Amino acid sequence: MRTGLRVGEKPEGKTTTVTQPQDPQERATHEPAPENEPPPVRPRRSQRRLITATCLAVVLAFVALALPTPYVVEAPGPAVNTLGKEHGKQLIEVSGHKTYPTSGSLDLTTVYVLGGAQGKTSFFRVLQAWADPSEDVYPEEALYPRTATSEQISDNNAAEMDDSQQSSVAAALGDLGIDYEQELTVAGLANTTNKGLLQTDDVLRRIDGRPITDLDMLRSALQDSSEGKPRLEIERAGQEKKLTAKTTVSDDGKHQLGVYLGTRYTFPFDVKFTLSDIGGPSAGMMFALGIIDTLTPEDLTGGNNIAGTGTIDADGKVGRIGGIAQKLVGARGGGADYFLAPAGNCGDIDGRVPDGLTVVKVSTLEQARQSVESIASGADPETLSTCGS
């Protein structure tokens, strides 16, 4: 800190004198400035306040951009070849049945989901997504329940992936005409209609004396059951039990047991999947195609790079999925020339198909397989059933 005297002030008990310089040049430096020369400009207090306020506003803006938001960003993820390897192992491994070499690729496609319970997304990242045509922004509640934790989301995604893999094996074997067994199980109670009668993991064997073969058969039998009290035969912890259940009537007039149903399959050989860090049900169709190609001597793809997405059930029905626009980008980035998309998603991709990618619409596994076979045979892309045609 510099100390000294202020103008017009002199120390107590001393006098201040001014000595006139002798040298003309020295004199000139001490002479007053001409009257027409402006005085030195010093920042005014208002200017300093403005500079301070501007700096503060910039800092606050950066802080605001870094703050977490209640939004989720969907961005393109990688494409993974179901015919290829994961960590040095075949992604689809079959034991107990003859397998055949494959070529080309049948890529499942993925989406990066940023935000939600798994970690908030900053406002700056959301702005980036709004400016990027390959990404989408949604409120958190549009994708996740408000109370869902990251652990619950991960567990749910893993369960959906496991279910899709089992359904894909069933669909593939059904397409190939290979028999397998399936059982309907109680996955949980949806309401109190049969609380105390039915329990989680119960296997539903018969209804009103008839074997329960599949979900459609059970639904039909529930409608035919007299007075809404079906007689069920179940297996619980290895023991057979008989009971009379109750049904409720839904808004559309259908009789329901008030339980969540699962399916337990028994296949004639083992099919295992080597895949990590990917969850959800949307890879089912591509898994099924990969299994078919692995189990048949014909080269299904003809060496082409084909990607796709879609859920699958045991009957081979292909269902719509989320993130279709991001998956198209990921597929093209992975080198795919063709993309198999659920027919139900065709309306979601207008104006969002990457250049050079042909999007083929399918509703069943049979249609998907036929489309791949057409591509392998060198069919003109314009002859394929595409979204928009």
DACOR-V670977 format. One record per backbone hydrogen bond with DSSP energy under -0.5 kcal/mol. NH is the residue of the N-H (numbers start at 0). CO is the residue of the C=O. If there is no record, write none. Layout:
# DACOR-V670977
nh->{NH | NH}
co->{CO | CO}
This chain:
# DACOR-V670977
nh->{8 | 13 | 16 | 26 | 27 | 28 | 29 | 29 | 30 | 30 | 36 | 41 | 47 | 48 | 49 | 50 | 51 | 52 | 53 | 54 | 55 | 56 | 57 | 58 | 59 | 60 | 61 | 62 | 63 | 64 | 65 | 66 | 66 | 68 | 71 | 72 | 73 | 74 | 74 | 76 | 79 | 81 | 81 | 83 | 85 | 88 | 90 | 92 | 92 | 94 | 99 | 104 | 106 | 107 | 108 | 109 | 111 | 112 | 113 | 113 | 114 | 115 | 117 | 118 | 120 | 122 | 123 | 125 | 126 | 127 | 128 | 129 | 130 | 131 | 131 | 132 | 134 | 135 | 137 | 139 | 141 | 142 | 143 | 147 | 152 | 153 | 154 | 155 | 156 | 157 | 158 | 159 | 160 | 161 | 162 | 163 | 164 | 165 | 166 | 167 | 168 | 169 | 170 | 171 | 172 | 173 | 174 | 175 | 176 | 176 | 177 | 178 | 180 | 182 | 183 | 184 | 185 | 186 | 186 | 187 | 189 | 190 | 194 | 195 | 196 | 197 | 200 | 201 | 202 | 203 | 203 | 204 | 204 | 205 | 206 | 207 | 209 | 211 | 212 | 217 | 218 | 219 | 220 | 221 | 222 | 223 | 224 | 227 | 228 | 231 | 231 | 232 | 233 | 234 | 235 | 238 | 240 | 242 | 244 | 244 | 246 | 247 | 249 | 249 | 252 | 255 | 259 | 261 | 263 | 264 | 265 | 269 | 271 | 273 | 274 | 279 | 283 | 284 | 286 | 287 | 288 | 289 | 290 | 291 | 292 | 293 | 294 | 295 | 299 | 303 | 305 | 305 | 306 | 307 | 308 | 309 | 310 | 312 | 315 | 317 | 318 | 326 | 327 | 328 | 329 | 330 | 331 | 332 | 333 | 334 | 335 | 336 | 337 | 338 | 339 | 340 | 340 | 342 | 344 | 345 | 347 | 348 | 351 | 353 | 356 | 357 | 357 | 358 | 359 | 359 | 360 | 361 | 364 | 367 | 368 | 369 | 370 | 371 | 372 | 373 | 374 | 375 | 376 | 377 | 378 | 382 | 383 | 385 | 386 | 388}
co->{5 | 10 | 14 | 22 | 23 | 24 | 25 | 26 | 26 | 27 | 33 | 39 | 43 | 44 | 45 | 46 | 47 | 48 | 49 | 50 | 51 | 52 | 53 | 54 | 55 | 56 | 57 | 58 | 59 | 60 | 61 | 62 | 63 | 120 | 137 | 113 | 135 | 72 | 111 | 109 | 107 | 79 | 105 | 80 | 88 | 85 | 83 | 90 | 271 | 269 | 293 | 303 | 305 | 79 | 307 | 77 | 74 | 110 | 72 | 111 | 112 | 70 | 114 | 115 | 68 | 66 | 64 | 121 | 122 | 123 | 124 | 125 | 126 | 127 | 128 | 130 | 131 | 73 | 71 | 69 | 138 | 139 | 139 | 144 | 148 | 149 | 150 | 151 | 152 | 153 | 154 | 155 | 156 | 157 | 158 | 159 | 160 | 161 | 162 | 163 | 164 | 165 | 166 | 167 | 168 | 169 | 170 | 171 | 172 | 173 | 172 | 176 | 265 | 263 | 203 | 261 | 201 | 184 | 259 | 259 | 257 | 257 | 191 | 197 | 193 | 193 | 185 | 198 | 234 | 183 | 201 | 202 | 232 | 232 | 209 | 230 | 206 | 204 | 210 | 213 | 214 | 215 | 216 | 217 | 218 | 219 | 220 | 224 | 225 | 229 | 242 | 205 | 240 | 202 | 238 | 235 | 233 | 231 | 229 | 242 | 227 | 255 | 247 | 253 | 249 | 247 | 187 | 184 | 182 | 262 | 180 | 94 | 92 | 90 | 272 | 156 | 280 | 309 | 282 | 283 | 284 | 285 | 286 | 287 | 288 | 289 | 290 | 291 | 297 | 300 | 104 | 303 | 337 | 106 | 339 | 281 | 318 | 316 | 312 | 362 | 310 | 322 | 323 | 324 | 325 | 326 | 327 | 328 | 329 | 331 | 330 | 304 | 304 | 357 | 306 | 338 | 359 | 361 | 341 | 342 | 344 | 345 | 348 | 351 | 353 | 336 | 355 | 356 | 338 | 357 | 384 | 340 | 315 | 363 | 364 | 365 | 366 | 367 | 368 | 369 | 370 | 371 | 372 | 374 | 373 | 379 | 380 | 383 | 358 | 385}
